[in-house]
């Protein structure tokens, strides 16, 4: 399964890498790709949307959905 989520608050590649690392640590996530300019994360795997939201929020950014 592949889903796309909006993530607010990222302003640089360091931010994007931090979000990517947080998302990829979620159980069931196979891969995450971050588009900094579009403020989007594309996530592949079998995961819970709530777990993605929690990981993004804990990393200091805002999960919009």
C-alpha positions as CSV (number, residue, x, y, z in Angstrom):
1,X,0.0,0.0,0.0
2,X,1.2,3.5,-0.8
3,X,-0.3,6.6,0.8
4,X,0.6,10.3,0.6
5,X,0.4,12.6,3.6
6,X,0.9,16.3,4.1
7,X,3.5,17.4,6.7
8,X,3.8,21.0,7.7
9,X,6.7,22.7,9.3
10,X,9.6,21.4,7.1
11,X,11.9,24.2,5.8
12,X,15.1,22.4,4.8
13,X,16.6,19.1,3.8
14,X,17.5,18.4,7.5
15,X,13.8,18.7,8.4
16,X,12.9,16.4,5.5
17,X,15.5,13.8,6.5
18,X,14.3,13.9,10.2
19,X,10.7,13.3,9.1
20,X,11.8,10.5,6.7
21,X,13.7,8.8,9.5
22,X,10.8,9.1,11.9
23,X,8.3,7.6,9.4
24,X,10.6,4.8,8.4
25,X,10.9,3.8,12.1
26,X,7.2,3.0,12.2
27,X,6.3,-0.7,12.2
28,X,5.2,-1.8,8.7
29,X,6.7,1.1,6.8
30,X,8.9,-0.2,3.9
31,X,9.9,3.2,2.5
32,X,9.2,6.9,2.9
33,X,9.9,9.6,0.3
34,X,9.7,13.2,1.3
35,X,8.9,16.1,-1.1
36,X,10.1,19.2,0.8
37,X,8.7,21.7,-1.8
38,X,5.2,20.1,-1.7
39,X,5.3,19.4,2.1
40,X,4.3,15.8,1.4
41,X,5.4,12.3,2.5
42,X,4.8,9.3,0.3
43,X,4.8,6.1,2.4
44,X,4.9,2.5,1.3
45,X,4.1,-0.5,3.4
46,X,1.5,-1.9,5.7
47,X,1.2,0.6,8.5
48,X,-1.2,2.5,10.6
49,X,-2.0,6.1,9.6
50,X,-2.2,7.0,13.4
51,X,1.3,5.6,13.9
52,X,2.6,7.8,11.1
53,X,0.8,10.9,12.5
54,X,2.4,10.2,16.0
55,X,5.9,9.7,14.5
56,X,5.7,13.0,12.6
57,X,4.3,14.9,15.6
58,X,7.0,13.5,17.9
59,X,9.7,14.5,15.4
60,X,8.5,18.1,15.8
61,X,6.5,18.6,12.7
62,X,2.7,18.8,12.0
63,X,0.9,15.8,10.4
64,X,-2.0,17.2,8.4
65,X,-3.0,14.0,6.7
